[in-house]
Amino acid sequence: MCQHQPACPTAHSADREAARLTAHHPEQGWSLLCNGVLLFEDTGELLPDGQIIAPHRPLTAGRVTTAA
């Protein structure tokens, strides 16, 4: 699929999200990467073969404290 040099990571490689954007629709919450991966705003992914990758946001951004 990819015509870039160096080639973008494949859809099944661990760094697949590093591929270049070919379509970006933030108003709809998705982007299409050069390797055919649909990347969703919630960090979920749909691979070209139909495999679903669940959202993988970090659980915490750090320690949260509240006033007493």
C-alpha positions as semicolon CSV with decimal commas, in nm:
position;residue;x (nm);y (nm);z (nm)
1;M;0,000;0,000;0,000
2;C;0,260;0,254;0,109
3;Q;0,458;0,444;-0,153
4;H;0,669;0,642;0,099
5;Q;1,045;0,607;0,146
6;P;1,118;0,475;0,398
7;A;0,798;0,275;0,393
8;C;0,541;0,325;0,667
9;P;0,495;0,046;0,925
10;T;0,255;-0,227;0,820
11;A;-0,091;-0,260;0,972
12;H;0,025;-0,557;1,183
13;S;0,347;-0,407;1,318
14;A;0,366;-0,277;1,675
15;D;0,430;0,082;1,557
16;R;0,143;0,086;1,303
17;E;0,018;0,423;1,438
18;A;0,336;0,589;1,305
19;A;0,214;0,557;0,945
20;R;0,130;0,879;0,759
21;L;-0,224;1,016;0,749
22;T;-0,411;0,982;0,421
23;A;-0,747;1,113;0,548
24;H;-0,825;1,301;0,868
25;H;-1,179;1,373;0,990
26;P;-1,158;1,504;1,348
27;E;-1,521;1,617;1,332
28;Q;-1,616;1,250;1,288
29;G;-1,347;1,116;1,523
30;W;-1,137;0,907;1,283
31;S;-0,830;0,910;1,061
32;L;-0,713;0,675;0,786
33;L;-0,343;0,587;0,789
34;C;-0,129;0,501;0,488
35;N;-0,115;0,136;0,597
36;G;-0,496;0,104;0,583
37;V;-0,556;0,133;0,958
38;L;-0,857;0,335;1,071
39;L;-0,752;0,516;1,387
40;F;-1,034;0,641;1,610
41;E;-1,035;0,937;1,848
42;D;-1,074;0,706;2,150
43;T;-0,747;0,531;2,044
44;G;-0,929;0,226;1,912
45;E;-0,826;0,092;1,572
46;L;-0,972;-0,109;1,287
47;L;-0,714;-0,301;1,083
48;P;-0,759;-0,361;0,708
49;D;-0,840;-0,730;0,770
50;G;-1,130;-0,633;1,003
51;Q;-0,946;-0,700;1,330
52;I;-1,049;-0,462;1,606
53;I;-0,793;-0,313;1,843
54;A;-0,961;-0,192;2,162
55;P;-0,896;0,163;2,284
56;H;-0,568;0,183;2,473
57;R;-0,558;0,517;2,651
58;P;-0,337;0,540;2,957
59;L;-0,532;0,460;3,273
60;T;-0,397;0,759;3,464
61;A;-0,202;1,067;3,376
62;G;-0,046;1,087;3,718
63;R;-0,150;1,119;4,074
64;V;-0,465;1,324;4,133
65;T;-0,513;1,498;4,464
66;T;-0,827;1,666;4,593
67;A;-0,879;1,936;4,851
68;A;-1,018;1,825;5,186
